[in-house]
Amino acid sequence: MKIKLLLIIAGAILLNGCVSDPKPLYNWDGYQTTVYQYYQQTDTSPQEQIEVLKKNIETGKAKGLAVPPGLHAHLGLLYSTTGAIDLAMAEFNTEKALYPESATYMDFLMKNKGKIK
């Protein structure tokens, strides 16, 4: 009986050592902070926020992680505030392609050239 118990405990310890942290799905680096800065209208310019989001996309690619939902949409909004409507439309289309559930909102933003009414 004691041997069975010791074998069970030893097996549990060995199996527990094989478990690793799950890999995240998305690269959130900088994204949430940028959205917060956008809504708080901090001293961070839209161009600086655009650079952070572009870096987030590149870092995610390097890590093999997906772009989080909403990042391309937010990047499009930032582009629209700088007057780069063509870049905004491209980002809205990318968001729509990656996350089809966003299609209605992306269509709304594209119809209004990225202006939220």
N, C-alpha and C positions, 0 to 999 in steps of 0.2 A: 504494500500500500504506500509506504514512504517513497519507494523508488518511483512509482507512477506519479506521485505528486511532484517529486523532484524533476522528473522528465517533463511534465506539463509546464512547470515553472521555467525550466531551462528553455523549452521550446518557445514559450511566450516571450522570454527575454530576447532570444535570437530573432524571432519574427518582428519584434518591436524595433530592433536595430536596423531592420531593412526598410522601414517606413521612412519616407522623406516628405518634406513639405510639398504640397501640390504646387505646380507651376501656375502662376496667375494667367488669366486669359488676356488681360489688357495691360498696356503700359500707361499708367496714370500720372507719371512724373510731370509735374508742373501744370497739368490740365486743370485740376480743381482750383489751384491757386490763381490761375489766369482767369477762370470764370468769376471767382470772387472779386478779383481786381476790376474786372469789367463792370460788374454790378455796383461796386463801391465807388467807382470812378476815381481810382487812386491816381497817384502821380505817374503810374506806368502808362506809357502811350500805347495806342492800338498797335503801332509798328513793333514795339517791344513785346507785346503780347503775341503778335503773329510769329515773331522769331521763336518764342518759347514753345508755341504749339508746333511749329515746323520741326524744331529740335526733338520734341516729344515723338513725332511721327518717325523720324530717323532713328532715334534711340529704340523705339519699339521694334522697328524692322531689324535692327542689329541684335536685339534680344529674342527675336522670333515671336514677338507678342503682337496682338492685334491692336488697332487704333480703337480707343473706347468709343462707345456710342455717343454722338453729340459733338465730338471734337471737330469733325469736318464742318458741321453746321455752324459751330461757334467761330471757327476760322473764317468761314464765309461771311458771317456777320461782321467780324473785324475788318475783313477786306472791304465790305460795303461801306464801313465808316470812313475808310481812307479813300474812297472813290474808285477802287479797283473792282468795278462791277463784273468784269469778265472773269477775274480770279474768284470772286464770290460765287458766281454761277457754277464754276467748275467744282468748287468745294461742296456746294449744295447737291450737285449731281453725284459726287463721290459719296456723300452721306446717304443719299437715296439708294445708290447701288449697293453699298455695304449693309445698310439697315433698311430694308424695304418698308418696315413699319413706320418709318419717318416720312414716307412719300407725301402724305397729305400736307404736312407742315413744310416740307421742302418745296413743294409746289406753290404753297402760299408765299413763302419767302422769295421764290424766283419770280412770281407774278408781281410782287411788290419791290423787286430789286433789292431785297435784303432789308427793307425798312420795316420795322415792327411798329404797327399802329396802335 
